[in-house]
Amino acid sequence: MIPEVSNGEGDTAEERGEVHFLAAIVDELIRRLVHTGAMTQGDANAIESAVADRLGTSPRAW
């Protein structure tokens, strides 16, 4: 188990680990949806752009 170490903003290493795990799952799901043809690369880019806008970050290209 990861020790509960706060970064001073209320986040713990365990919470950050969970967020990274969930992000990796989403990345893999989108890759598989594009690979199987269930989603186009344009769809994936549109989703990435919408999320980046919401978070105030730069979108990645799929």
C-alpha positions as CSV (number, residue, x, y, z in Angstrom):
1,M,0.0,0.0,0.0
2,I,1.2,3.5,-0.8
3,P,1.7,5.6,2.3
4,E,-0.8,8.5,2.9
5,V,1.5,11.5,2.2
6,S,-0.1,14.8,1.6
7,N,1.3,17.3,-0.8
8,G,0.0,20.2,1.2
9,E,-3.0,20.6,-1.1
10,G,-5.0,17.7,0.3
11,D,-3.9,15.1,-2.3
12,T,-2.3,11.9,-1.3
13,A,0.0,9.6,-3.2
14,E,-2.7,7.0,-3.2
15,E,-5.3,9.4,-4.7
16,R,-2.8,10.4,-7.4
17,G,-2.0,6.8,-8.1
18,E,-5.7,6.1,-8.6
19,V,-6.1,9.0,-11.0
20,H,-3.2,7.8,-13.1
21,F,-4.6,4.3,-13.1
22,L,-8.0,5.6,-14.3
23,A,-6.4,7.8,-16.9
24,A,-4.4,4.8,-18.3
25,I,-7.7,2.7,-18.5
26,V,-9.4,5.5,-20.4
27,D,-6.4,5.8,-22.8
28,E,-6.5,2.0,-23.5
29,L,-10.3,2.0,-24.0
30,I,-10.1,4.9,-26.5
31,R,-7.2,3.2,-28.3
32,R,-9.2,0.0,-28.6
33,L,-12.3,1.7,-29.7
34,V,-10.4,3.5,-32.5
35,H,-8.6,0.2,-33.4
36,T,-11.8,-1.8,-33.7
37,G,-13.5,1.0,-35.7
38,A,-16.1,1.7,-33.0
39,M,-14.8,5.3,-32.8
40,T,-12.9,7.3,-35.4
41,Q,-9.6,9.0,-34.7
42,G,-11.5,12.3,-35.2
43,D,-14.0,11.3,-32.5
44,A,-11.1,10.5,-30.1
45,N,-9.5,13.9,-30.9
46,A,-12.8,15.7,-30.3
47,I,-13.2,14.0,-26.9
48,E,-9.6,14.9,-26.0
49,S,-10.1,18.5,-27.1
50,A,-13.4,18.8,-25.1
51,V,-11.7,17.4,-21.9
52,A,-8.7,19.6,-22.4
53,D,-10.9,22.7,-22.7
54,R,-12.7,21.7,-19.6
55,L,-9.5,21.3,-17.7
56,G,-7.6,24.2,-19.2
57,T,-4.8,22.0,-20.7
58,S,-3.5,21.2,-24.1
59,P,-5.1,18.3,-26.0
60,R,-3.0,15.3,-27.1
61,A,-3.4,14.0,-30.6
62,W,-4.8,10.5,-31.1
